[in-house]
Amino acid sequence: MIQDIVMILVMGVPMLLFSVYPGIKIGEYLEEKYCISERTKRLVMIIFTILFTLTMSTLLHFI
C-alpha cells in the first residue's frame, strides 16, 4: 500500500512536465468563458495540474 503511493508520487514528478500545458489551457479557457480573476485562474491551473499529474501516474502504475 505505502509502496504504491510512493511509486505514484515518484512517477508524478516527470508527469508534471506533461500536465502543465493542459492546466494552462484550462485556466485560460475558464478566464475567457467565465471572467474569473487572475488569482482564481492561477489556483485552478495549479489544482488541475496536480490532479492531472496524480491521475496519469495512478493510471500508469495500475494499468
C-alpha positions in Angstrom: 0.0 0.0 0.0 2.7 2.5 1.0 4.9 1.3 -1.8 2.1 2.0 -4.3 1.7 5.6 -3.0 5.4 6.2 -3.1 5.7 4.9 -6.7 2.7 7.0 -7.8 4.3 10.2 -6.3 7.7 9.3 -7.8 6.2 8.8 -11.2 4.3 12.1 -10.7 7.4 14.1 -10.9 8.1 13.5 -14.6 4.3 13.7 -15.3 4.4 17.3 -14.2 6.1 18.1 -17.5 3.1 16.7 -19.4 0.5 18.2 -17.1 1.4 21.9 -17.2 0.1 22.6 -20.7 -3.4 21.2 -20.1 -3.5 23.2 -16.8 -2.6 26.4 -18.6 -5.2 25.8 -21.3 -8.0 25.1 -18.8 -7.1 28.2 -16.9 -7.2 30.4 -20.0 -10.5 28.8 -21.1 -12.1 29.5 -17.8 -10.8 33.0 -17.7 -12.3 33.8 -21.1 -15.6 31.9 -20.6 -16.4 32.8 -17.0 -14.3 36.0 -16.5 -12.6 34.7 -13.4 -9.9 36.7 -11.6 -6.2 36.2 -12.1 -5.8 34.7 -8.6 -8.6 32.2 -9.3 -7.1 31.3 -12.7 -3.8 30.5 -11.1 -5.4 28.5 -8.4 -7.4 26.5 -11.0 -4.2 25.9 -13.0 -2.3 24.6 -10.1 -5.0 22.3 -8.8 -5.8 20.9 -12.2 -2.1 20.3 -12.9 -1.7 18.4 -9.6 -4.9 16.4 -10.1 -4.0 15.5 -13.7 -0.5 14.5 -12.7 -1.7 12.2 -9.9 -4.4 10.7 -12.2 -1.9 10.0 -15.0 0.6 8.5 -12.6 -2.1 6.3 -11.0 -3.3 5.0 -14.3 0.3 4.4 -15.4 1.0 2.5 -12.2 -2.1 0.3 -12.2 -2.6 -0.4 -15.9 
